[in-house]
Amino acid sequence: MELNQLIERTQAIRQSITNPNVKQRLAQAAQDLSLAGANQTRVELLNEACLAMTTVLYECDPDGVPANVDRATFRVLIPAPWGKAGWRKWGLRDWEAGILRQILIVRGQMRRVQPLFDYNNESRTWHINHADYPRLDIAMLYWKAHPVTLREFRTFADVYRQKAHERTLRNQGRA
């Protein structure tokens, strides 16, 4: 809430300034059109989705049994932000969810650091790595130490954009 109020106050101050000269208006227009920071904003959105999902997955019923994961296999029982059934429910776009899904799958395959989420390709299900992250506070330390980065995002976003470009060319009959 405080961030929203700060942004609104900043905008109010900007709007209260009297008409700037033409150069200032052009500079402001250029700044408004710039995409600088747009990808970082998306990365922050993906990190927020991961944090929210992690919090929900570690919730327990009053008797202490996990409510949103299978207590025997630790399979995720609710739609994930990166899943085909969950991206819309979590406020993401399909392509953002696809990029996040690829990031998490690659992290699971690389195993430099034990991932929080494992993907079972045969059953097409996600599982919490409960052996390495038995509690919410430990799982949150994972995200603090290993958030989704702009570099990871760009790697998969560039592939996505290239495929979209090729699809456009095919649809236009130029490929």
Buried (B, 14 or more C-beta within 10 A) or exposed (E): EEEEEEEEEEEEEEEEEEEEEEEEEEEEEEEEEEEEEEEEEBBBBBBBBBBEBBEBBBEEEEEEEBBBBEEEEBBBEBBBBBBEEBBEEBEBEEBBBBBBBBBBBEBBEEEEEEBBBBBEEEEEBBBBBBEEBEEBEEBBEBBEEBBBEBEBBBBBBEEBEEEEEEEEEEEEEEE
